[in-house]
Amino acid sequence: MHNFTLLKKALGNKGWKAQFRMYCRRVSFFMMYLLVSQLGWSQTNDHCSGAEPFPAITTDGTCHSVAGSLQSATVSPMLPCYGYYSNDLWYTFNAPENLEGFIYVLEIDWANSFNADPVIEIYESCNAETVSCFNDLMGDLSDLIPGENYLVRVKNYYAEGYFDFTLCLQNIQPALNDECEN
């Protein structure tokens, strides 16, 4: 028996052509999904090895930011420090020479989010241990080593969820005159 005859038998004699067309459409959609996912139509910083560089971080208090969306991102195989495996995006930055007051601020577009609970992870390299881990919209990064390169992973705590965001790295310097006098 030919494969076509077996398929015809499996689908039944009545209306087998319509069922066969529906089967072909489903296979076509599945193949298109595989093609899109394998061609890399996702974001370039969707994996640690493709981390997007952050703008150079100055020590004048300027917020240096990148924008992203976890909606079309995929899951990285690295174990998360908080929560579940979930969609993530990666960035890389060089820690400024003076880390006093070095912070991150994560702004979430709550209107374009679902089940959002952001997690920020800092790594020294891909497949390394987590250096710092935050489940908050703001965090202190002053414990990093000045001049070293780091990776930032932005992810959601929950496996099902996403959000659009702007991540800001900022080196806030103390005021020159923080005394009550003068």
Secondary structure by P-SEA (a helix, b strand, c coil): ccaaaaaaaaacccaaaaaaaaaaaaaaaaaaaaaaaaaccccccccccbbbbcccccccccccbbbbbcccbbbbcccccccccccbbbbbbbbcccccccbbbbbbccccccbbbbbbbbbccccccccccccccccccccccccccbbbbbbbccccccbbbbbbbbbccccccccccc
